[in-house]
Every structure is written in structure tokens, then in C-alpha cells.
Amino acid sequence: MSLLETDDLVVALEKALPELAEEHQADATPWQPHDWVPWDKGRNFAFLGGEDWKPSDSDTSDEVRAALLALLLLKDNLPSYHRILAMYFPAFSDWRQLVGTWTAEDNRHAIALRDYLVVTRALDPVDAENRRRIHVVQGYRQHEEDVKDLRPMDVLALLAVHELQTAAFVKVLRGKVSDEVLAQILDKIEADDASQARYFMNFLGAGLVADADAAVNGIDWALDHIDVIGADIADFDEQRKLFADYETEQTHAAIAKAIVDQVKLESVDCTSDEAKAAKERVLALAAKA
């Protein structure tokens, strides 16, 4: 149960926007995707008189290649998350400071990853492009029944969890990579995702001040709806098995703990029984980390 009406809650959150946007600007580190692509390793494909990709072109393991493709498709699906965020925080308003900044920052991940993977022929570009088209058309929560019950704090919690989950996934993947340039791209992505997670968690903190029950319920909902990265990719079960150990129950507990610590959830007072129960579930999950 929420104490504030939806519009009132968004207005209350908006008061924190300038300060939190300034904090994020100081926390984030700009970088240029093109700087991290070894262009001198590139060559034309058959369409321009060169040779098309073949498996022997890649010296990347099947496991890492599958994990990289899952990460790339996740980042390709940026429009879905943008639309969900813009449901209550439209980019054509003052919320551009959140929605627009996040979108611009996150988009460079797909740019850098794809350019690197295509130039180095680390994976099949035709397969990656076909999967990108299918995955983006399918989208994430892009049907009315999937979003009709989402409230503002659910959306902010969803994005906080999403960024924490992705940062954790990239950190594991980074440890499997031997190429130094790719490793540094993954370092950049992990740092961005961690910074963006802090940004969204700061808004969760503002939400706890404005309407503790709504914020706690949102955090509980988002944690309860975590799905492992790659699970929503069509015809990807065999590839998913190759990196299935990148995420565990411990990973998701660590996400809960990061949120609990950041927003100081233990000290939050809830009024409704629903929110009190949600708080206990979140704290119990975080305690497993």
C-alpha cells in the first residue's frame, strides 16, 4: 500500500533530482567507445570483397563467446528499459537528467562491445545481428500485461537491481577474458553499471523518505523478479549452460545486501503489514550474502 498517489510520489522524487544528478555526474567517468576498438585488426567481409566469418576466425572460448553475446544482447535491449523508465519519468521533462543520462551512458556499452567483437571476429556477426533483431523486437516487459501493475518505485528498484546484476555478471566475465583490450572494455562497462546502480539506489533512498512503504515494496518486487542474464534470449539454452555459474543465489543475495546497505533499510519504518513483510524478506535475502 502506498501513502502517496503516483503523481505526488513522482513530484516528491523530482525534488531530489538536481542533487542526485549532480552527484552522479561527479561519480561517472566519461569514455569514448571508439578508443577501445582495435581497428587495425579489422578486414572486410564478403559483401565488400573480403571473407565472411568462420569459426576458426575466433580464438575465444565457447563459454566466453556465449557470455559476451548474452551481455551484448542485454545491452542491445536498452530501448525496452528506457521505455519502462520513461513510464513515470519522461525524458521530455526534467527527468531527462535521469532517463537521458542513463540511456546515453548505457548505449555506449553495446557500441563498444559490438565494434570490438565484429572487428576482432570474436563471434559470428550474422548470428549476433539476427539475434539482436529478434531480441529487441521481443523486448523486456513490452506487453501491457507486463507493466500494468508497475509503480514508480518498482521501476526505480528494477533498474537498480538490473545495474547491480549486470555489474556482477561483467565482473565474473572479466575474469575469464585474456585479451587486454576486451578486459578494459569490460572494466569500463562494470564501472558504468556500478555508478548507475548507485544513481538508482540514491533515488530509492529518496523514495524511502517520501513513501517508505512504496519504496520497500518496490525493492522487494524487483528482487523477487530477478532472472538470470541470457534467460530471455530465444533459442539460447545450450549457450546459457556454458556460463550458468556466473550467477548464483549468492549473487542475488549480494545485490539485496548492496541495496540494504546503501539505503540503510534496517532503520526504515514501514506502516503497512505488506511493507513490513516485504522489508523482512529483503533483509533475509541480504543476510545470505
ChimeraX commands (.cxc) that place a marker at each C-alpha (Angstrom):
marker #1 position 0.00,0.00,0.00 radius 0.5
marker #1 position 1.32,3.46,-0.90 radius 0.5
marker #1 position 0.69,6.55,1.22 radius 0.5
marker #1 position 1.14,8.93,-1.72 radius 0.5
marker #1 position -0.69,8.98,-5.02 radius 0.5
marker #1 position 1.50,8.13,-8.00 radius 0.5
marker #1 position 1.74,11.73,-9.27 radius 0.5
marker #1 position 2.54,13.04,-5.81 radius 0.5
marker #1 position 5.28,10.45,-5.36 radius 0.5
marker #1 position 6.90,11.36,-8.69 radius 0.5
marker #1 position 6.79,15.05,-7.72 radius 0.5
marker #1 position 8.37,14.24,-4.36 radius 0.5
marker #1 position 11.14,12.27,-6.08 radius 0.5
marker #1 position 11.68,15.09,-8.55 radius 0.5
marker #1 position 12.81,17.35,-5.71 radius 0.5
marker #1 position 15.87,15.10,-5.28 radius 0.5
marker #1 position 16.71,15.11,-8.99 radius 0.5
marker #1 position 19.13,18.09,-9.18 radius 0.5
marker #1 position 21.25,16.96,-6.23 radius 0.5
marker #1 position 21.35,13.30,-7.27 radius 0.5
marker #1 position 22.07,14.21,-10.90 radius 0.5
marker #1 position 24.99,16.34,-9.74 radius 0.5
marker #1 position 26.29,13.52,-7.57 radius 0.5
marker #1 position 26.09,11.08,-10.48 radius 0.5
marker #1 position 27.90,13.49,-12.79 radius 0.5
marker #1 position 30.75,13.64,-10.28 radius 0.5
marker #1 position 30.70,9.85,-9.86 radius 0.5
marker #1 position 30.59,8.86,-13.55 radius 0.5
marker #1 position 33.67,8.69,-15.77 radius 0.5
marker #1 position 33.18,9.63,-19.45 radius 0.5
marker #1 position 34.88,7.48,-22.10 radius 0.5
marker #1 position 34.81,7.09,-25.87 radius 0.5
marker #1 position 33.77,3.69,-27.28 radius 0.5
marker #1 position 35.84,4.09,-30.46 radius 0.5
marker #1 position 39.03,4.43,-28.41 radius 0.5
marker #1 position 38.75,0.85,-27.27 radius 0.5
marker #1 position 38.30,-0.88,-30.63 radius 0.5
marker #1 position 41.45,-2.33,-32.28 radius 0.5
marker #1 position 40.53,-1.13,-35.75 radius 0.5
marker #1 position 43.83,-2.36,-37.22 radius 0.5
marker #1 position 42.64,-5.94,-36.70 radius 0.5
marker #1 position 39.62,-5.41,-38.95 radius 0.5
marker #1 position 39.11,-6.59,-42.52 radius 0.5
marker #1 position 36.26,-6.60,-45.00 radius 0.5
marker #1 position 33.58,-9.23,-45.14 radius 0.5
marker #1 position 32.50,-10.89,-48.41 radius 0.5
marker #1 position 29.99,-8.15,-49.26 radius 0.5
marker #1 position 32.90,-5.74,-49.81 radius 0.5
marker #1 position 35.23,-8.28,-51.35 radius 0.5
marker #1 position 36.68,-9.84,-48.23 radius 0.5
marker #1 position 35.86,-13.07,-46.42 radius 0.5
marker #1 position 32.86,-13.83,-44.24 radius 0.5
marker #1 position 33.24,-15.01,-40.67 radius 0.5
marker #1 position 34.14,-18.63,-39.99 radius 0.5
marker #1 position 34.56,-20.35,-36.61 radius 0.5
marker #1 position 38.33,-20.54,-36.97 radius 0.5
marker #1 position 38.46,-16.71,-37.01 radius 0.5
marker #1 position 37.70,-16.68,-33.29 radius 0.5
marker #1 position 40.16,-17.67,-30.60 radius 0.5
marker #1 position 37.56,-17.01,-27.90 radius 0.5
marker #1 position 36.26,-19.99,-25.92 radius 0.5
marker #1 position 32.69,-21.15,-26.43 radius 0.5
marker #1 position 31.89,-20.14,-22.83 radius 0.5
marker #1 position 33.21,-16.61,-23.10 radius 0.5
marker #1 position 31.72,-16.14,-26.56 radius 0.5
marker #1 position 28.28,-17.16,-25.27 radius 0.5
marker #1 position 28.58,-14.87,-22.24 radius 0.5
marker #1 position 29.72,-11.96,-24.42 radius 0.5
marker #1 position 26.77,-12.48,-26.75 radius 0.5
marker #1 position 24.35,-12.56,-23.81 radius 0.5
marker #1 position 25.84,-9.32,-22.49 radius 0.5
marker #1 position 25.72,-7.70,-25.92 radius 0.5
marker #1 position 22.05,-8.62,-26.41 radius 0.5
marker #1 position 21.23,-7.35,-22.92 radius 0.5
marker #1 position 22.81,-4.01,-23.81 radius 0.5
marker #1 position 21.11,-4.02,-27.23 radius 0.5
marker #1 position 17.80,-4.22,-25.41 radius 0.5
marker #1 position 18.32,-0.72,-23.99 radius 0.5
marker #1 position 15.11,0.65,-25.63 radius 0.5
marker #1 position 12.96,-1.68,-23.52 radius 0.5
marker #1 position 14.43,-0.44,-20.26 radius 0.5
marker #1 position 14.29,3.15,-21.49 radius 0.5
marker #1 position 10.57,2.83,-22.16 radius 0.5
marker #1 position 9.92,1.28,-18.75 radius 0.5
marker #1 position 11.85,4.06,-17.03 radius 0.5
marker #1 position 10.05,6.71,-19.08 radius 0.5
marker #1 position 6.63,5.39,-17.99 radius 0.5
marker #1 position 6.75,7.62,-14.93 radius 0.5
marker #1 position 9.89,9.63,-15.57 radius 0.5
marker #1 position 9.51,11.01,-19.13 radius 0.5
marker #1 position 12.66,12.03,-20.95 radius 0.5
marker #1 position 10.93,15.15,-22.34 radius 0.5
marker #1 position 10.64,16.61,-18.83 radius 0.5
marker #1 position 13.11,17.48,-16.07 radius 0.5
marker #1 position 13.60,13.73,-15.74 radius 0.5
marker #1 position 15.88,13.89,-18.76 radius 0.5
marker #1 position 18.65,14.27,-16.18 radius 0.5
marker #1 position 17.98,10.70,-15.13 radius 0.5
marker #1 position 16.46,8.99,-18.16 radius 0.5
marker #1 position 18.53,10.72,-20.83 radius 0.5
marker #1 position 21.82,10.45,-18.96 radius 0.5
marker #1 position 21.33,6.77,-18.18 radius 0.5
marker #1 position 20.32,6.00,-21.77 radius 0.5
marker #1 position 23.33,7.80,-23.25 radius 0.5
marker #1 position 25.76,6.18,-20.84 radius 0.5
marker #1 position 24.41,2.66,-21.23 radius 0.5
marker #1 position 24.15,2.83,-25.01 radius 0.5
marker #1 position 27.93,3.10,-25.40 radius 0.5
marker #1 position 28.27,-0.40,-23.92 radius 0.5
marker #1 position 26.57,-2.01,-26.92 radius 0.5
marker #1 position 28.51,0.26,-29.29 radius 0.5
marker #1 position 31.91,-0.65,-27.86 radius 0.5
marker #1 position 31.13,-4.35,-27.46 radius 0.5
marker #1 position 29.73,-4.83,-30.95 radius 0.5
marker #1 position 32.52,-2.91,-32.67 radius 0.5
marker #1 position 35.16,-4.86,-30.79 radius 0.5
marker #1 position 33.54,-8.26,-31.37 radius 0.5
marker #1 position 32.95,-7.63,-35.09 radius 0.5
marker #1 position 36.38,-6.13,-35.78 radius 0.5
marker #1 position 38.20,-8.95,-33.99 radius 0.5
marker #1 position 35.81,-11.60,-35.38 radius 0.5
marker #1 position 35.35,-12.97,-31.87 radius 0.5
marker #1 position 31.84,-14.12,-32.76 radius 0.5
marker #1 position 29.61,-14.69,-35.78 radius 0.5
marker #1 position 28.31,-11.20,-36.75 radius 0.5
marker #1 position 25.39,-12.59,-38.76 radius 0.5
marker #1 position 24.16,-14.65,-35.82 radius 0.5
marker #1 position 24.64,-11.68,-33.48 radius 0.5
marker #1 position 22.68,-9.37,-35.76 radius 0.5
marker #1 position 19.84,-11.84,-36.30 radius 0.5
marker #1 position 19.60,-12.39,-32.57 radius 0.5
marker #1 position 19.72,-8.63,-31.90 radius 0.5
marker #1 position 16.75,-8.03,-34.17 radius 0.5
marker #1 position 14.70,-10.82,-32.60 radius 0.5
marker #1 position 15.66,-9.87,-29.06 radius 0.5
marker #1 position 14.92,-6.16,-29.41 radius 0.5
marker #1 position 11.59,-6.82,-31.13 radius 0.5
marker #1 position 10.67,-9.22,-28.33 radius 0.5
marker #1 position 11.84,-6.65,-25.77 radius 0.5
marker #1 position 11.69,-6.71,-22.00 radius 0.5
marker #1 position 8.25,-6.22,-20.43 radius 0.5
marker #1 position 6.95,-4.76,-23.65 radius 0.5
marker #1 position 3.38,-6.01,-23.30 radius 0.5
marker #1 position 0.67,-4.18,-21.42 radius 0.5
marker #1 position 0.07,-7.03,-19.02 radius 0.5
marker #1 position 3.76,-6.99,-18.06 radius 0.5
marker #1 position 3.80,-3.34,-16.98 radius 0.5
marker #1 position 0.23,-2.52,-15.93 radius 0.5
marker #1 position 0.98,-3.13,-12.25 radius 0.5
marker #1 position 4.38,-1.40,-12.17 radius 0.5
marker #1 position 4.56,1.66,-9.93 radius 0.5
marker #1 position 7.28,4.35,-9.85 radius 0.5
marker #1 position 9.29,2.73,-7.07 radius 0.5
marker #1 position 9.05,-0.66,-8.78 radius 0.5
marker #1 position 10.64,0.87,-11.87 radius 0.5
marker #1 position 13.48,2.55,-9.97 radius 0.5
marker #1 position 14.13,-0.63,-7.97 radius 0.5
marker #1 position 14.07,-2.70,-11.15 radius 0.5
marker #1 position 16.77,-0.53,-12.71 radius 0.5
marker #1 position 18.87,-0.54,-9.54 radius 0.5
marker #1 position 18.74,-4.34,-9.43 radius 0.5
marker #1 position 19.38,-4.54,-13.18 radius 0.5
marker #1 position 22.56,-2.46,-12.95 radius 0.5
marker #1 position 23.86,-4.31,-9.89 radius 0.5
marker #1 position 23.18,-7.64,-11.59 radius 0.5
marker #1 position 24.91,-6.61,-14.79 radius 0.5
marker #1 position 27.95,-5.24,-12.96 radius 0.5
marker #1 position 28.30,-8.54,-11.09 radius 0.5
marker #1 position 27.96,-10.54,-14.32 radius 0.5
marker #1 position 30.56,-8.41,-16.10 radius 0.5
marker #1 position 32.98,-8.78,-13.19 radius 0.5
marker #1 position 32.84,-12.58,-13.49 radius 0.5
marker #1 position 33.16,-12.43,-17.28 radius 0.5
marker #1 position 36.13,-10.06,-16.95 radius 0.5
marker #1 position 37.98,-12.77,-15.04 radius 0.5
marker #1 position 37.53,-15.20,-17.93 radius 0.5
marker #1 position 38.95,-12.86,-20.59 radius 0.5
marker #1 position 42.61,-12.89,-21.61 radius 0.5
marker #1 position 42.60,-10.14,-24.24 radius 0.5
marker #1 position 43.67,-6.93,-22.50 radius 0.5
marker #1 position 41.64,-4.58,-24.72 radius 0.5
marker #1 position 38.43,-6.54,-24.19 radius 0.5
marker #1 position 39.19,-6.74,-20.49 radius 0.5
marker #1 position 39.45,-2.96,-20.32 radius 0.5
marker #1 position 36.15,-2.54,-22.20 radius 0.5
marker #1 position 34.53,-4.80,-19.61 radius 0.5
marker #1 position 36.16,-2.77,-16.84 radius 0.5
marker #1 position 34.57,0.37,-18.30 radius 0.5
marker #1 position 31.16,-1.30,-18.51 radius 0.5
marker #1 position 31.36,-2.65,-14.97 radius 0.5
marker #1 position 32.33,0.78,-13.63 radius 0.5
marker #1 position 29.46,2.43,-15.51 radius 0.5
marker #1 position 26.93,-0.13,-14.30 radius 0.5
marker #1 position 28.11,0.24,-10.70 radius 0.5
marker #1 position 27.83,4.03,-10.95 radius 0.5
marker #1 position 24.37,3.79,-12.49 radius 0.5
marker #1 position 23.31,1.36,-9.77 radius 0.5
marker #1 position 24.34,3.92,-7.15 radius 0.5
marker #1 position 22.34,6.55,-9.03 radius 0.5
marker #1 position 19.17,4.46,-8.94 radius 0.5
marker #1 position 19.74,3.38,-5.33 radius 0.5
marker #1 position 20.00,7.04,-4.34 radius 0.5
marker #1 position 16.53,7.54,-5.82 radius 0.5
marker #1 position 15.35,4.55,-3.80 radius 0.5
marker #1 position 16.68,6.38,-0.76 radius 0.5
marker #1 position 14.69,9.45,-1.75 radius 0.5
marker #1 position 11.66,7.23,-2.21 radius 0.5
marker #1 position 12.04,5.82,1.28 radius 0.5
marker #1 position 11.82,9.36,2.63 radius 0.5
marker #1 position 8.78,10.23,0.50 radius 0.5
marker #1 position 6.87,6.96,0.89 radius 0.5
marker #1 position 8.67,4.19,2.76 radius 0.5
marker #1 position 6.01,1.56,2.10 radius 0.5
marker #1 position 6.03,2.09,-1.66 radius 0.5
marker #1 position 9.82,2.05,-1.80 radius 0.5
marker #1 position 10.20,-1.10,0.30 radius 0.5
marker #1 position 7.52,-2.90,-1.71 radius 0.5
marker #1 position 9.28,-1.85,-4.91 radius 0.5
marker #1 position 12.63,-3.18,-3.72 radius 0.5
marker #1 position 11.05,-6.47,-2.67 radius 0.5
marker #1 position 9.26,-6.78,-6.01 radius 0.5
marker #1 position 12.41,-6.11,-8.04 radius 0.5
marker #1 position 14.48,-8.62,-6.09 radius 0.5
marker #1 position 11.76,-11.23,-6.44 radius 0.5
marker #1 position 11.72,-10.77,-10.21 radius 0.5
marker #1 position 15.44,-11.20,-10.95 radius 0.5
marker #1 position 16.03,-13.51,-13.87 radius 0.5
marker #1 position 19.49,-14.69,-14.85 radius 0.5
marker #1 position 21.14,-12.90,-17.73 radius 0.5
marker #1 position 20.52,-14.66,-21.03 radius 0.5
marker #1 position 17.39,-16.47,-19.84 radius 0.5
marker #1 position 15.15,-14.33,-22.06 radius 0.5
marker #1 position 17.15,-14.89,-25.26 radius 0.5
marker #1 position 15.34,-17.09,-27.78 radius 0.5
marker #1 position 16.94,-20.44,-28.64 radius 0.5
marker #1 position 19.83,-19.85,-26.26 radius 0.5
marker #1 position 19.51,-22.66,-23.72 radius 0.5
marker #1 position 22.66,-24.52,-24.77 radius 0.5
marker #1 position 24.74,-21.35,-24.74 radius 0.5
marker #1 position 23.30,-20.34,-21.37 radius 0.5
marker #1 position 24.52,-23.59,-19.84 radius 0.5
marker #1 position 28.11,-22.63,-20.67 radius 0.5
marker #1 position 28.06,-19.69,-18.25 radius 0.5
marker #1 position 25.31,-20.80,-15.88 radius 0.5
marker #1 position 27.61,-20.47,-12.88 radius 0.5
marker #1 position 28.17,-16.73,-13.46 radius 0.5
marker #1 position 25.07,-16.04,-11.35 radius 0.5
marker #1 position 24.06,-17.90,-8.20 radius 0.5
marker #1 position 21.77,-17.40,-5.22 radius 0.5
marker #1 position 24.77,-15.78,-3.57 radius 0.5
marker #1 position 24.94,-13.25,-6.41 radius 0.5
marker #1 position 21.35,-12.23,-5.90 radius 0.5
marker #1 position 21.80,-12.07,-2.13 radius 0.5
marker #1 position 24.75,-9.72,-2.68 radius 0.5
marker #1 position 22.50,-7.48,-4.80 radius 0.5
marker #1 position 19.99,-7.33,-1.96 radius 0.5
marker #1 position 22.75,-6.53,0.53 radius 0.5
marker #1 position 24.09,-3.72,-1.66 radius 0.5
marker #1 position 20.64,-2.11,-1.69 radius 0.5
marker #1 position 20.05,-2.70,2.02 radius 0.5
marker #1 position 23.38,-1.12,2.90 radius 0.5
marker #1 position 23.01,1.81,0.50 radius 0.5
marker #1 position 19.54,2.85,1.65 radius 0.5
marker #1 position 20.01,1.77,5.29 radius 0.5
marker #1 position 16.90,-0.37,5.05 radius 0.5
marker #1 position 17.16,-1.79,8.57 radius 0.5
marker #1 position 16.37,1.63,10.03 radius 0.5
marker #1 position 13.34,2.22,7.81 radius 0.5
marker #1 position 9.93,2.22,9.49 radius 0.5
marker #1 position 7.06,0.81,7.45 radius 0.5
marker #1 position 3.39,1.32,8.26 radius 0.5
marker #1 position 1.52,-1.39,6.37 radius 0.5
marker #1 position 1.76,-5.09,7.10 radius 0.5
marker #1 position 2.55,-5.67,3.43 radius 0.5
marker #1 position 5.56,-3.38,3.54 radius 0.5
marker #1 position 6.75,-4.78,6.87 radius 0.5
marker #1 position 6.68,-8.29,5.41 radius 0.5
marker #1 position 8.47,-7.06,2.28 radius 0.5
marker #1 position 11.19,-5.48,4.40 radius 0.5
marker #1 position 11.75,-8.73,6.28 radius 0.5
marker #1 position 12.05,-10.67,3.02 radius 0.5
marker #1 position 14.63,-8.23,1.65 radius 0.5
marker #1 position 16.65,-8.29,4.88 radius 0.5
marker #1 position 16.52,-12.09,4.98 radius 0.5
marker #1 position 17.83,-12.32,1.42 radius 0.5
marker #1 position 20.59,-9.79,2.12 radius 0.5
marker #1 position 21.65,-11.77,5.20 radius 0.5
marker #1 position 22.56,-14.70,2.94 radius 0.5
marker #1 position 25.29,-12.67,1.22 radius 0.5
marker link #1:1,2 radius 0.2
marker link #1:2,3 radius 0.2
marker link #1:3,4 radius 0.2
marker link #1:4,5 radius 0.2
marker link #1:5,6 radius 0.2
marker link #1:6,7 radius 0.2
marker link #1:7,8 radius 0.2
marker link #1:8,9 radius 0.2
marker link #1:9,10 radius 0.2
marker link #1:10,11 radius 0.2
marker link #1:11,12 radius 0.2
marker link #1:12,13 radius 0.2
marker link #1:13,14 radius 0.2
marker link #1:14,15 radius 0.2
marker link #1:15,16 radius 0.2
marker link #1:16,17 radius 0.2
marker link #1:17,18 radius 0.2
marker link #1:18,19 radius 0.2
marker link #1:19,20 radius 0.2
marker link #1:20,21 radius 0.2
marker link #1:21,22 radius 0.2
marker link #1:22,23 radius 0.2
marker link #1:23,24 radius 0.2
marker link #1:24,25 radius 0.2
marker link #1:25,26 radius 0.2
marker link #1:26,27 radius 0.2
marker link #1:27,28 radius 0.2
marker link #1:28,29 radius 0.2
marker link #1:29,30 radius 0.2
marker link #1:30,31 radius 0.2
marker link #1:31,32 radius 0.2
marker link #1:32,33 radius 0.2
marker link #1:33,34 radius 0.2
marker link #1:34,35 radius 0.2
marker link #1:35,36 radius 0.2
marker link #1:36,37 radius 0.2
marker link #1:37,38 radius 0.2
marker link #1:38,39 radius 0.2
marker link #1:39,40 radius 0.2
marker link #1:40,41 radius 0.2
marker link #1:41,42 radius 0.2
marker link #1:42,43 radius 0.2
marker link #1:43,44 radius 0.2
marker link #1:44,45 radius 0.2
marker link #1:45,46 radius 0.2
marker link #1:46,47 radius 0.2
marker link #1:47,48 radius 0.2
marker link #1:48,49 radius 0.2
marker link #1:49,50 radius 0.2
marker link #1:50,51 radius 0.2
marker link #1:51,52 radius 0.2
marker link #1:52,53 radius 0.2
marker link #1:53,54 radius 0.2
marker link #1:54,55 radius 0.2
marker link #1:55,56 radius 0.2
marker link #1:56,57 radius 0.2
marker link #1:57,58 radius 0.2
marker link #1:58,59 radius 0.2
marker link #1:59,60 radius 0.2
marker link #1:60,61 radius 0.2
marker link #1:61,62 radius 0.2
marker link #1:62,63 radius 0.2
marker link #1:63,64 radius 0.2
marker link #1:64,65 radius 0.2
marker link #1:65,66 radius 0.2
marker link #1:66,67 radius 0.2
marker link #1:67,68 radius 0.2
marker link #1:68,69 radius 0.2
marker link #1:69,70 radius 0.2
marker link #1:70,71 radius 0.2
marker link #1:71,72 radius 0.2
marker link #1:72,73 radius 0.2
marker link #1:73,74 radius 0.2
marker link #1:74,75 radius 0.2
marker link #1:75,76 radius 0.2
marker link #1:76,77 radius 0.2
marker link #1:77,78 radius 0.2
marker link #1:78,79 radius 0.2
marker link #1:79,80 radius 0.2
marker link #1:80,81 radius 0.2
marker link #1:81,82 radius 0.2
marker link #1:82,83 radius 0.2
marker link #1:83,84 radius 0.2
marker link #1:84,85 radius 0.2
marker link #1:85,86 radius 0.2
marker link #1:86,87 radius 0.2
marker link #1:87,88 radius 0.2
marker link #1:88,89 radius 0.2
marker link #1:89,90 radius 0.2
marker link #1:90,91 radius 0.2
marker link #1:91,92 radius 0.2
marker link #1:92,93 radius 0.2
marker link #1:93,94 radius 0.2
marker link #1:94,95 radius 0.2
marker link #1:95,96 radius 0.2
marker link #1:96,97 radius 0.2
marker link #1:97,98 radius 0.2
marker link #1:98,99 radius 0.2
marker link #1:99,100 radius 0.2
marker link #1:100,101 radius 0.2
marker link #1:101,102 radius 0.2
marker link #1:102,103 radius 0.2
marker link #1:103,104 radius 0.2
marker link #1:104,105 radius 0.2
marker link #1:105,106 radius 0.2
marker link #1:106,107 radius 0.2
marker link #1:107,108 radius 0.2
marker link #1:108,109 radius 0.2
marker link #1:109,110 radius 0.2
marker link #1:110,111 radius 0.2
marker link #1:111,112 radius 0.2
marker link #1:112,113 radius 0.2
marker link #1:113,114 radius 0.2
marker link #1:114,115 radius 0.2
marker link #1:115,116 radius 0.2
marker link #1:116,117 radius 0.2
marker link #1:117,118 radius 0.2
marker link #1:118,119 radius 0.2
marker link #1:119,120 radius 0.2
marker link #1:120,121 radius 0.2
marker link #1:121,122 radius 0.2
marker link #1:122,123 radius 0.2
marker link #1:123,124 radius 0.2
marker link #1:124,125 radius 0.2
marker link #1:125,126 radius 0.2
marker link #1:126,127 radius 0.2
marker link #1:127,128 radius 0.2
marker link #1:128,129 radius 0.2
marker link #1:129,130 radius 0.2
marker link #1:130,131 radius 0.2
marker link #1:131,132 radius 0.2
marker link #1:132,133 radius 0.2
marker link #1:133,134 radius 0.2
marker link #1:134,135 radius 0.2
marker link #1:135,136 radius 0.2
marker link #1:136,137 radius 0.2
marker link #1:137,138 radius 0.2
marker link #1:138,139 radius 0.2
marker link #1:139,140 radius 0.2
marker link #1:140,141 radius 0.2
marker link #1:141,142 radius 0.2
marker link #1:142,143 radius 0.2
marker link #1:143,144 radius 0.2
marker link #1:144,145 radius 0.2
marker link #1:145,146 radius 0.2
marker link #1:146,147 radius 0.2
marker link #1:147,148 radius 0.2
marker link #1:148,149 radius 0.2
marker link #1:149,150 radius 0.2
marker link #1:150,151 radius 0.2
marker link #1:151,152 radius 0.2
marker link #1:152,153 radius 0.2
marker link #1:153,154 radius 0.2
marker link #1:154,155 radius 0.2
marker link #1:155,156 radius 0.2
marker link #1:156,157 radius 0.2
marker link #1:157,158 radius 0.2
marker link #1:158,159 radius 0.2
marker link #1:159,160 radius 0.2
marker link #1:160,161 radius 0.2
marker link #1:161,162 radius 0.2
marker link #1:162,163 radius 0.2
marker link #1:163,164 radius 0.2
marker link #1:164,165 radius 0.2
marker link #1:165,166 radius 0.2
marker link #1:166,167 radius 0.2
marker link #1:167,168 radius 0.2
marker link #1:168,169 radius 0.2
marker link #1:169,170 radius 0.2
marker link #1:170,171 radius 0.2
marker link #1:171,172 radius 0.2
marker link #1:172,173 radius 0.2
marker link #1:173,174 radius 0.2
marker link #1:174,175 radius 0.2
marker link #1:175,176 radius 0.2
marker link #1:176,177 radius 0.2
marker link #1:177,178 radius 0.2
marker link #1:178,179 radius 0.2
marker link #1:179,180 radius 0.2
marker link #1:180,181 radius 0.2
marker link #1:181,182 radius 0.2
marker link #1:182,183 radius 0.2
marker link #1:183,184 radius 0.2
marker link #1:184,185 radius 0.2
marker link #1:185,186 radius 0.2
marker link #1:186,187 radius 0.2
marker link #1:187,188 radius 0.2
marker link #1:188,189 radius 0.2
marker link #1:189,190 radius 0.2
marker link #1:190,191 radius 0.2
marker link #1:191,192 radius 0.2
marker link #1:192,193 radius 0.2
marker link #1:193,194 radius 0.2
marker link #1:194,195 radius 0.2
marker link #1:195,196 radius 0.2
marker link #1:196,197 radius 0.2
marker link #1:197,198 radius 0.2
marker link #1:198,199 radius 0.2
marker link #1:199,200 radius 0.2
marker link #1:200,201 radius 0.2
marker link #1:201,202 radius 0.2
marker link #1:202,203 radius 0.2
marker link #1:203,204 radius 0.2
marker link #1:204,205 radius 0.2
marker link #1:205,206 radius 0.2
marker link #1:206,207 radius 0.2
marker link #1:207,208 radius 0.2
marker link #1:208,209 radius 0.2
marker link #1:209,210 radius 0.2
marker link #1:210,211 radius 0.2
marker link #1:211,212 radius 0.2
marker link #1:212,213 radius 0.2
marker link #1:213,214 radius 0.2
marker link #1:214,215 radius 0.2
marker link #1:215,216 radius 0.2
marker link #1:216,217 radius 0.2
marker link #1:217,218 radius 0.2
marker link #1:218,219 radius 0.2
marker link #1:219,220 radius 0.2
marker link #1:220,221 radius 0.2
marker link #1:221,222 radius 0.2
marker link #1:222,223 radius 0.2
marker link #1:223,224 radius 0.2
marker link #1:224,225 radius 0.2
marker link #1:225,226 radius 0.2
marker link #1:226,227 radius 0.2
marker link #1:227,228 radius 0.2
marker link #1:228,229 radius 0.2
marker link #1:229,230 radius 0.2
marker link #1:230,231 radius 0.2
marker link #1:231,232 radius 0.2
marker link #1:232,233 radius 0.2
marker link #1:233,234 radius 0.2
marker link #1:234,235 radius 0.2
marker link #1:235,236 radius 0.2
marker link #1:236,237 radius 0.2
marker link #1:237,238 radius 0.2
marker link #1:238,239 radius 0.2
marker link #1:239,240 radius 0.2
marker link #1:240,241 radius 0.2
marker link #1:241,242 radius 0.2
marker link #1:242,243 radius 0.2
marker link #1:243,244 radius 0.2
marker link #1:244,245 radius 0.2
marker link #1:245,246 radius 0.2
marker link #1:246,247 radius 0.2
marker link #1:247,248 radius 0.2
marker link #1:248,249 radius 0.2
marker link #1:249,250 radius 0.2
marker link #1:250,251 radius 0.2
marker link #1:251,252 radius 0.2
marker link #1:252,253 radius 0.2
marker link #1:253,254 radius 0.2
marker link #1:254,255 radius 0.2
marker link #1:255,256 radius 0.2
marker link #1:256,257 radius 0.2
marker link #1:257,258 radius 0.2
marker link #1:258,259 radius 0.2
marker link #1:259,260 radius 0.2
marker link #1:260,261 radius 0.2
marker link #1:261,262 radius 0.2
marker link #1:262,263 radius 0.2
marker link #1:263,264 radius 0.2
marker link #1:264,265 radius 0.2
marker link #1:265,266 radius 0.2
marker link #1:266,267 radius 0.2
marker link #1:267,268 radius 0.2
marker link #1:268,269 radius 0.2
marker link #1:269,270 radius 0.2
marker link #1:270,271 radius 0.2
marker link #1:271,272 radius 0.2
marker link #1:272,273 radius 0.2
marker link #1:273,274 radius 0.2
marker link #1:274,275 radius 0.2
marker link #1:275,276 radius 0.2
marker link #1:276,277 radius 0.2
marker link #1:277,278 radius 0.2
marker link #1:278,279 radius 0.2
marker link #1:279,280 radius 0.2
marker link #1:280,281 radius 0.2
marker link #1:281,282 radius 0.2
marker link #1:282,283 radius 0.2
marker link #1:283,284 radius 0.2
marker link #1:284,285 radius 0.2
marker link #1:285,286 radius 0.2
marker link #1:286,287 radius 0.2
marker link #1:287,288 radius 0.2
marker link #1:288,289 radius 0.2
view
